[in-house]
Amino acid sequence: MDKLFPLENLLKELARKGFIGRLVFDGIVEGIGKIMLRIEVIGEKIVALEAEKDGKIISGPEAVPLLEKAMEEGLGYVEIIELDTNKVMIDLDENPSSVVNIIIPIVEATIKFKILHGVAKNSLSLFAELLSNISFSECLLVEGVVDSECDGVVKGEVCPDRIAIHIHTQERDYTTSSLDDLKSIANIISEKCKMVEVIMKKSE
């Protein structure tokens, strides 16, 4: 089974950037089947973990083996939700059985994948931040949508030596050929647009 989304590398990259928030992995894990993982992260630590399988909720330390297996054999997509520390702490208070203390080892990782399907809420610049530290081995097509309030679309291409991304919203069109510009555009549209969903895949 090919790994379409490198959950382990994503966790390391987010930790390296000091990410605070929640990741929701929804997919198939070899030997386990369909599973959903809710992972709360503060910087270099996973502080809460919940797994849902066959309608059953598995929380905290009991869910750790499922997380480890998903990082090795997971096939699916990840929703990335940026939160502040207070919101994460409220989640821990409301669901103490989910609390874990797992250090995420940070290394200079090269993230390689065939398909990336992700959703960013609240901070749309998150994708641009991640792209700035990903090494691509080949060109990937970018397609996506911006939430219905902005009625936007994202199209383009990311290659080892260049990027070309076009973002259309109700208010205006943006075209960028640099990651710095992409970050600036994401910050601008974040004022009104609260979610972006993007798929990156190898061109046929």
C-alpha positions as CSV (number, residue, x, y, z in Angstrom):
1,M,0.0,0.0,0.0
2,D,1.4,3.4,-1.0
3,K,1.5,6.1,1.6
4,L,-0.5,9.0,0.1
5,F,-0.1,11.3,3.1
6,P,3.0,11.3,5.4
7,L,1.3,11.9,8.7
8,E,4.6,11.4,10.6
9,N,6.5,14.0,8.5
10,L,3.6,16.4,8.7
11,L,3.6,16.2,12.5
12,K,7.3,16.9,12.6
13,E,7.0,19.8,10.3
14,L,4.2,21.4,12.2
15,A,6.1,20.9,15.5
16,R,9.2,22.5,14.0
17,K,7.0,25.6,13.3
18,G,5.5,25.7,16.7
19,F,2.0,24.8,15.5
20,I,-0.8,24.9,18.1
21,G,-4.0,23.2,17.1
22,R,-5.8,20.0,16.0
23,L,-5.1,17.5,13.3
24,V,-7.9,15.2,12.2
25,F,-6.7,12.1,10.2
26,D,-9.4,10.3,8.3
27,G,-8.4,7.2,6.4
28,I,-7.4,3.6,6.1
29,V,-4.6,2.0,8.2
30,E,-3.2,-1.3,7.0
31,G,-4.1,-4.1,9.4
32,I,-6.6,-1.9,11.2
33,G,-9.0,-0.6,8.6
34,K,-10.9,2.7,8.6
35,I,-10.0,5.0,11.4
36,M,-10.3,8.6,12.5
37,L,-7.7,10.2,14.7
38,R,-8.0,13.6,16.5
39,I,-4.6,14.8,17.5
40,E,-4.1,18.0,19.5
41,V,-0.6,19.6,19.4
42,I,1.2,22.3,21.3
43,G,4.6,22.9,19.7
44,E,6.7,19.8,20.0
45,K,4.2,17.8,22.0
46,I,1.0,15.8,21.2
47,V,-1.1,16.6,24.3
48,A,-4.4,14.9,23.5
49,L,-5.3,11.9,21.3
50,E,-8.6,10.3,20.4
51,A,-9.3,7.5,17.9
52,E,-12.6,6.5,16.5
53,K,-13.0,3.0,15.0
54,D,-16.1,1.0,14.3
55,G,-18.1,3.6,16.2
56,K,-16.0,3.2,19.3
57,I,-13.9,6.0,20.9
58,I,-10.5,5.1,22.2
59,S,-8.8,7.9,24.2
60,G,-5.4,8.8,25.5
61,P,-2.6,6.3,26.0
62,E,-4.8,3.5,24.7
63,A,-5.0,5.2,21.3
64,V,-1.2,5.7,21.0
65,P,-0.6,2.3,19.2
66,L,-3.2,3.3,16.6
67,L,-1.4,6.6,16.1
68,E,1.9,4.9,15.6
69,K,0.4,2.5,13.1
70,A,-1.2,5.3,11.2
71,M,2.1,7.2,11.0
72,E,3.7,4.1,9.4
73,E,0.8,2.7,7.3
74,G,-1.8,5.4,7.0
75,L,-3.6,6.3,3.8
76,G,-6.0,9.2,3.9
77,Y,-6.3,12.9,4.4
78,V,-5.7,15.4,7.3
79,E,-7.7,18.4,8.3
80,I,-5.5,21.0,10.0
81,I,-7.2,23.4,12.4
82,E,-5.1,26.1,14.1
83,L,-6.1,27.0,17.7
84,D,-4.7,29.0,20.5
85,T,-3.3,27.5,23.6
86,N,-6.3,28.4,25.7
87,K,-8.6,26.5,23.4
88,V,-6.4,23.4,23.5
89,M,-6.3,23.6,27.3
90,I,-10.1,23.9,27.5
91,D,-10.3,20.8,25.3
92,L,-8.0,18.9,27.8
93,D,-10.1,20.0,30.8
94,E,-13.3,18.9,29.1
95,N,-11.9,15.5,28.0
96,P,-9.1,14.5,30.5
97,S,-9.2,10.9,29.3
98,S,-7.6,12.0,26.0
99,V,-4.5,13.5,27.6
100,V,-1.1,12.2,26.5
101,N,2.4,13.5,26.6
102,I,4.2,12.5,23.4
103,I,7.3,14.4,22.2
104,I,7.5,14.9,18.5
105,P,11.1,14.4,17.3
106,I,12.0,17.3,15.1
107,V,14.3,16.7,12.2
108,E,15.0,18.4,8.9
109,A,12.5,16.3,7.0
110,T,12.0,16.1,3.2
111,I,8.3,15.6,2.7
112,K,7.5,13.5,-0.4
113,F,4.0,12.5,-1.4
114,K,1.8,11.5,-4.3
115,I,-1.4,13.2,-3.1
116,L,-1.9,15.8,-0.4
117,H,-5.5,16.6,0.6
118,G,-5.8,19.0,3.4
119,V,-8.1,21.6,5.0
120,A,-6.9,24.7,6.8
121,K,-9.3,26.7,9.0
122,N,-8.8,30.2,10.5
123,S,-5.2,30.7,9.3
124,L,-5.1,30.1,5.6
125,S,-1.4,31.0,5.5
126,L,-0.7,27.6,7.1
127,F,-0.4,25.9,3.7
128,A,2.1,28.5,2.4
129,E,4.1,28.1,5.6
130,L,4.3,24.3,5.1
131,L,5.2,24.6,1.4
132,S,8.2,26.8,2.2
133,N,9.9,23.8,3.9
134,I,8.8,21.0,1.6
135,S,11.2,19.5,-0.9
136,F,9.4,18.4,-4.0
137,S,10.9,15.7,-6.2
138,E,8.5,16.5,-9.1
139,C,5.8,18.9,-10.1
140,L,2.4,18.6,-8.4
141,L,-0.9,20.1,-9.6
142,V,-2.7,22.3,-7.1
143,E,-6.5,22.4,-7.1
144,G,-8.8,23.7,-4.3
145,V,-11.7,25.8,-3.1
146,V,-12.0,28.7,-0.7
147,D,-15.1,28.6,1.6
148,S,-18.5,29.4,0.2
149,E,-18.6,32.9,1.8
150,C,-15.7,33.8,-0.5
151,D,-16.7,31.5,-3.4
152,G,-13.1,31.0,-4.4
153,V,-11.0,28.5,-6.3
154,V,-7.3,27.7,-6.2
155,K,-5.4,26.3,-9.2
156,G,-1.8,26.0,-10.1
157,E,1.4,24.0,-10.0
158,V,4.2,23.5,-7.5
159,C,7.6,22.2,-8.8
160,P,11.1,21.7,-7.4
161,D,12.3,25.0,-8.9
162,R,9.1,27.1,-9.2
163,I,5.5,27.7,-8.2
164,A,2.6,29.2,-10.1
165,I,-0.7,29.5,-8.2
166,H,-3.8,31.4,-9.1
167,I,-6.5,32.2,-6.4
168,H,-9.8,33.6,-7.5
169,T,-12.3,35.1,-4.9
170,Q,-15.5,37.1,-5.3
171,E,-13.5,40.3,-4.7
172,R,-10.5,39.8,-6.9
173,D,-7.9,37.5,-8.5
174,Y,-4.4,36.8,-7.3
175,T,-1.5,35.2,-9.1
176,T,1.8,34.3,-7.5
177,S,5.1,32.8,-8.4
178,S,6.7,32.9,-5.0
179,L,6.0,31.5,-1.6
180,D,6.4,34.9,0.1
181,D,3.7,36.3,-2.1
182,L,1.5,33.3,-1.4
183,K,1.8,33.9,2.3
184,S,0.9,37.5,1.8
185,I,-2.2,36.6,-0.3
186,A,-3.3,34.0,2.2
187,N,-3.1,36.6,5.0
188,I,-5.1,39.0,3.0
189,I,-7.9,36.6,2.1
190,S,-8.0,35.3,5.7
191,E,-9.7,38.5,6.7
192,K,-12.9,37.3,5.1
193,C,-12.3,33.7,4.0
194,K,-12.0,31.2,6.9
195,M,-11.3,27.9,5.2
196,V,-9.4,26.6,2.2
197,E,-9.3,23.0,1.0
198,V,-6.5,22.0,-1.4
199,I,-5.5,18.8,-3.2
200,M,-2.0,18.5,-4.6
201,K,-1.3,15.6,-6.9
202,K,1.0,14.3,-9.6
203,S,0.1,15.4,-13.1
204,E,-1.2,12.4,-15.2
